[in-house]
């Protein structure tokens, strides 16, 4: 296998990463943001700033509906972000301290620590 190493400056406490097409999405827990990088160049394409004290934890790219879903550990919410506008559309209350989750069909299953 050939390896090509590229380095990108991430936010504070990067905790989750997903690849969608040629874009790399990184959840930065302490920065309350998602940074988006070009896969080929590792250059920063965009930053999605989330509400203060969100402490985003895990993310899924829900391509069927064109959403980015992110758990908010401190606010006990699931954030629904429009994939194209990068705006937070909804904040759905969950049980205390949601961490991991998965999307199956049109349902979201969330694991929490509360």
C-alpha positions as CSV (number, residue, x, y, z in Angstrom):
1,X,0.0,0.0,0.0
2,X,1.1,3.5,-0.7
3,X,0.5,6.1,1.9
4,X,0.2,9.8,1.3
5,X,0.3,11.9,4.4
6,X,-1.5,15.3,4.5
7,X,-1.7,17.5,7.5
8,X,-4.5,19.9,8.4
9,X,-4.8,22.2,11.4
10,X,-7.9,21.1,13.2
11,X,-10.1,22.7,15.9
12,X,-9.9,21.9,19.6
13,X,-10.6,18.3,20.6
14,X,-11.3,16.8,17.2
15,X,-13.5,13.8,18.1
16,X,-15.2,12.4,14.9
17,X,-14.4,12.4,11.2
18,X,-16.5,11.5,8.1
19,X,-15.7,11.6,4.4
20,X,-18.4,12.6,1.9
21,X,-17.3,12.7,-1.7
22,X,-14.0,14.7,-1.7
23,X,-14.8,16.5,1.5
24,X,-13.6,15.6,5.0
25,X,-15.8,16.7,7.9
26,X,-14.3,16.9,11.4
27,X,-16.2,17.4,14.6
28,X,-14.3,19.7,17.0
29,X,-15.8,19.2,20.4
30,X,-14.3,22.0,22.4
31,X,-14.4,24.5,19.4
32,X,-18.1,23.9,19.0
33,X,-17.6,23.5,15.3
34,X,-17.4,21.2,12.3
35,X,-14.5,21.9,9.9
36,X,-14.6,20.8,6.3
37,X,-11.5,20.0,4.3
38,X,-10.6,19.2,0.8
39,X,-9.6,15.5,0.6
40,X,-6.9,16.1,-2.1
41,X,-5.2,19.2,-0.7
42,X,-6.2,19.1,3.1
43,X,-7.1,22.8,2.7
44,X,-9.9,24.2,4.8
45,X,-13.1,24.6,2.8
46,X,-15.6,25.8,5.4
47,X,-16.4,25.9,9.1
48,X,-19.8,25.3,10.6
49,X,-20.0,27.2,13.9
50,X,-22.4,25.6,16.3
51,X,-24.1,27.2,19.3
52,X,-22.0,28.0,22.4
53,X,-21.5,25.1,24.8
54,X,-22.8,22.6,22.2
55,X,-19.9,20.2,22.8
56,X,-20.6,18.3,19.5
57,X,-19.7,14.6,19.9
58,X,-20.6,12.4,16.9
59,X,-21.8,13.2,13.4
60,X,-23.5,11.3,10.5
61,X,-23.9,12.6,7.0
62,X,-27.4,11.8,6.1
63,X,-27.3,12.0,2.4
64,X,-30.9,10.8,1.7
65,X,-32.2,14.1,3.1
66,X,-29.1,16.2,2.6
67,X,-28.6,16.7,6.4
68,X,-25.6,16.6,8.7
69,X,-26.7,15.2,12.1
70,X,-24.6,15.9,15.2
71,X,-25.1,15.0,18.9
72,X,-24.7,17.9,21.4
73,X,-23.3,16.3,24.5
74,X,-23.7,19.2,26.9
75,X,-27.1,20.4,25.6
76,X,-28.6,16.9,25.3
77,X,-29.7,17.6,21.7
78,X,-29.4,16.3,18.2
79,X,-28.6,19.1,15.8
80,X,-29.9,18.9,12.2
81,X,-27.8,20.9,9.8
82,X,-28.6,21.6,6.2
83,X,-25.8,20.1,4.1
84,X,-25.6,22.9,1.6
85,X,-26.4,26.1,3.5
86,X,-24.5,24.8,6.6
87,X,-27.2,26.3,8.9
88,X,-28.6,24.6,12.0
89,X,-32.2,23.8,11.0
90,X,-33.4,22.1,14.2
91,X,-32.3,21.2,17.7
92,X,-34.1,18.0,18.9
93,X,-34.1,17.2,22.6
94,X,-32.7,13.8,23.5
95,X,-31.9,12.0,26.7
96,X,-29.0,13.3,28.8
97,X,-25.6,13.5,27.2
98,X,-26.1,11.8,23.8
99,X,-22.9,10.3,22.4
100,X,-23.1,7.8,19.6
101,X,-25.9,7.2,17.1
102,X,-26.8,5.6,13.9
103,X,-29.3,6.3,11.1
104,X,-31.3,3.3,9.8
105,X,-33.8,4.1,7.2
106,X,-35.7,7.2,8.4
107,X,-35.0,6.6,12.1
108,X,-32.2,7.8,14.3
109,X,-31.0,5.6,17.2
110,X,-29.1,7.5,19.9
111,X,-27.0,6.1,22.8
112,X,-26.6,8.4,25.8
113,X,-24.7,8.3,29.1
114,X,-27.3,10.0,31.3
